[in-house]
């Protein structure tokens, strides 16, 4: 395996105008990527903002739609419900994830690998799956309905429980990363001074992880307030902003009011995004170059207590997932529980069939390829060129913009932008291409940042060497940067695959009868009263996501061994 330097074969001495040509080709390529992101992210969001100032007839009405929104008690109540439930879910989820992460990183409890794997399982499931499981556990015919007493799972309780379940892995990943960077010198100093374990926690552990704690809470808050699946299935009569958008756009065909609700939903998402970005910068500045990893010592009472907590949490996760799978195999719930594949005969169900599953598989594969390539190219043009600094900064800003745009808002924006007769891209609307584009745009930011981190492993000297040898930037990109970043590119492809299989919010407004997706079919089946087939489809989505993610992980491992051998020299 050749090194990156060896991959740059010398060529003839370049002509005098070589560098100018390279510079302008690079600038044109950066501009092309900027225009792409403007089309798939900025213009749809701008179209949504613009539509909020017009009525159904297309006449400009200024702030009239916003005044009507504030005069509607139901819509204002939905906004209050969304914020309140998101705050409650964020507090509960972050607290559970904090203790769980503490056990995984700062204790000596056994079975850490298994407990971590179980806690991350909800990442592979659509948010609809925990909502369906809650119906079978605590619904009108649920196994444990009596445990709730006079409470109903259809409402705030169901929304909070379902939201905590599917957002837990997101908070856990953030908190384990924050705690893994704890400075061992601080713990050694505290122990040397005779501080108690509780005092060490209050004065060392909690302060060092406070930024991760804030970021995790913000992420969960945004995920919950913008989620559509859980409140749609178990929300009952509790209105939230996510379901209000759906009702306004799909139910009442009131696109302008849907745009207003979308803007209201965008406000907390943007504010949380700004707070998160500020906190992340502070966290980075707080890390010391002299920090040493903390190696926890066994403490029997603490480790046993954490093991019990983490085990109970893991059992709850397994029960939630297992309940959906069990219900999908039951012949006739709750009267005949013998296993049967009857619920997997989707051709006889309302709301979707095997064609929907096939569409989701096509979407996931296309999004994996397109998303991985697009984010790698965007990261390359942000990091590697030495010219066009302002244009590259704009590119980076656009690439990070989807982090602040909820999927529902992006989906509604796509309706206004791509469904316009004046748009030359109008023909994309209703086809598979628009679903792929929207999915890639929705999850673009995380993948872009991941690729950016991978590309920063290579020193800029490679670009300087290639320029001095007259090697075109695209050859350096193909023979040096791509091989080095290939494992990351494959992992990013797996990220897009899983999210494309499980997403609902961004594509719920964009599908046609020919492009119905598996996650949409789960919603339609649930609406039609076919809850068991909905559980079957949700279980199938999770299984497919797990297999796909595993295959991409294996490919990434192969690429790591194949392309990174030069690092061992």
Secondary structure, DSSP 4 states (H G I P E B T S, - for coil): ---TTTTS---SPPPTTHHHHHHHHHHHHHHHHHHHHIIIIIHHHHHHHHHTTB-TTS-B-TTHHHHHHHH-HHHHHHHHHHHHHHHHHHHHHHHHHHHHHHHHHSS--S-HHHHHHHHTGGGGS-HHHHHHHHHHHHSTT-TTGGGGTT--SSSHHHHHHHHHHHHHHHHHHHHHHHHHT-BHHHHHHHHHTT--HHHHIIIIIHHHHHHHHHHHHHHHHHHHHT--HHHHHH-TT---HHHHHHIIIIIS--HHHHHHHHHHHHHHHHHHHHHHHHHHHHHHHH--TT--B------HHHHHHHHHHHHHHHHHHHHHHHHHHHHHHEEETTTEEEE-SGGG-GGGSTT--HHHHHHHHHHHHHHHHHHHHHHHHHHHHHHT-SS-HHHHHHHHHHHHHGGGS-HHHHHHHHHHHHT-TT-TTGGGTTSHHHHHHHHHHHTHHHHHHHHHHHHTTS-THHHHHHHHTT--HHHHIIIIIHHHHHHHHHHHHHHHHHHHHH--TTTTTT--TTS--HHHHHHHHHHTT-HHHHHHHHHHHHHHHHHHHHHHHHHHHHHHHHH-GGGG-
